[in-house]
Amino acid sequence: MKDWNVVVTVSDRFARRHAQRGLEKFGKVETTGFHNVLVMEVDDIVALMRSLSELMGRDMTLINDISRLMPAQETFEFRSREEFDQKASAAILGWADRIAGKTFHIRLHRRGMGDQLSSLSEEKQLDTALLDKLVEMGQPGRIDFSDPDCVIDIETVNNRAGLSLWTREDLRRFPFLMVD
């Protein structure tokens, strides 16, 4: 699927089949070439999250099959590390006003492109760029891994990336996100 905007990981082959069938009512779902990783294309990620949250209150069957579900608020294609760095930085720095003066950290969950991308080095580079931007704005932020105000999640599947900014409240409200 070329235009996914949700990445789903599941615990095993049985869970993958069950989750795929259960998620199809929310949008198009496909397997990937990566072990227990599905991608989805949905029209409205907010509606998906609300629906899954409501479903959790009635029936945990589908949610129990899902290890992580990560909707992307922004997506882009990339062909190289340099292009990834440029596009990811632009998206993240575009959120600087929402992160100003707050604690945060960035997580990159990479599938594929291992010869070009290193999760740890990319996270550090993007953290530094955002910290510098916040200082430039006069509203410095701080990296926090224990209880940050915000977490930026980046998901890659081959040469496509999806990025999301989640607040502490979002993460508590939608426990299936599991960014760390």
N, C-alpha and C positions, 0 to 999 in steps of 0.2 A: 504494500500500500504506500503510495507516494506521499499522500497528504495527511498523514496521521497527526493527531493533536493530543493523544493520550497514550501513555505507555503503561502496560499492566504486566506485573510479574506474578507468577503462580508457583505453588510449591512442588507440583509434580505433574506427570502426564495426565492423570485422571482429573486433577483439578483444572488443568489447562482446557480440556474438552468441556468440562462442566461450566467453567467461567466463560468460555467463548460463547456457549449457547445462552447463558444467562445475561451476558452483556449485549447480545445482539439486539435486544429491545431498545437499547439506548443509542445505537449507531452501528456503523460498519466495523467489524472486528476481523483481524487476520493474524495468523501466526507469522513469526519472523524466522530467520535462520539461526536465532539464538535460543538456547535452552530455556524453556518455560517463560518466554517473553512474547506477549501479544501487543499489537498496536491497534488503536481505534481511531476512527474519524467520527466526531460528533459535531452537531451544529451548535450546541450551547453547553460549554463545560460547566457553567454555574448550575444549569438545570440538571446535568448529570450528577454533580456532587450533591445537590439537594435530594435528588431521587435516591441515590445510594444511601444517604444519611437516613432518610425516611425508611428505606428498606431494612436497614440495620435494626430499627425499632421493632419491626415485625418478624423478620426472618433473617437469620445470620448465615444461611446456607451458602449463598453466593459470596458474601464477604469472607467467609472462612476459607474459600478457595483462593482468594486473592492475597498475595504477600504484600504487594504495593500497587497502588493505582495513582498515576501522576498525570493530571491534565496539564497541558502546556498553554500558557497565556500568549506566548509568542513562539513562532517556529521559523526556521530557516534551513536552507540547504547550504552545504559547504564542500569544497573540494580539497582544501589544504588546511594545515594548522593556522597559517596566517589568515586565511579567510574566516575560519572559526573564531579566532581571537578578535578580529575586527567586528564581526557581526554580534558575537556574544557581548563584547565590551559595549557596543552601541546600545544594545537592548538593556543591559544592566545599568549603564550610566543614565539611561532614560528614566530609570526608577529612582534616581538619587534623591529627588524631592520627597519621595515616600519613605526613605530610609534615613533622612537627615536627622542627626543627633541620636540615632538608635543603635542598638546592638544587633549584629547580624552574623551570618556566615554563609558561604556558598558551598554547595555540594554538586559534584559532577558524577553522574552515573553513566559510564561510557560502555557502549556495546559496539564493537568494531572500531576501526581506525586506530588500533593500538600502536601501529608503527608511526602515527602522526600525533596522537594526543595522549598525554599523561594526565590522569585525573588530578593528582596532587599538585603538579606544577601549574596546571590550568587554574585550579581553585586559588592557589596562592597569587598568581598573576592577576586574576580578576578581583580578588580581595583587595590587593594593593591599589589597583586602578580606582576602585570604588572608594576606598579610604582617602586617597588623594583628592578625588572629586569632592568628597564631603568636607574635607579641610578647606579646599578652594571655595566652597560655598559658605564657609564660616560656621558650619554645623557638623563638627567631626562625629564620626561613628566609632564603634569599637567592635572587634571580633569577639564573639561569645559562643561557645559550643554547648554550654550547660542549659541556658534558658534564654535564648536570644529573642529580641522583639520580632525579628524577621529572619526567614531563611529563603535563599534563592536556590532553587533546584534546577539543574540542567540535566536533561536526558538526551543521550544520543543513541540512535540506531543507525549504524553505518554512517552515511554522510548527511543525515538530517538531525537537527537539534530542536528541542523544545525547552523553553525556559518559563519558569513561574516564580512569582514572589508570594510567599505565604507569611502571614502574621502569626504570632503566638496563638491568637484567638482562632484563626483558621485551622491551625494544626490540632487544637483541642476539639474544635467542632467537627472536623473531618479526620478521625483517627486512621482511616485507611490510607492517608497520604504517606505517612511514615518516611519523611525525607532523609533521615539519618540512618 
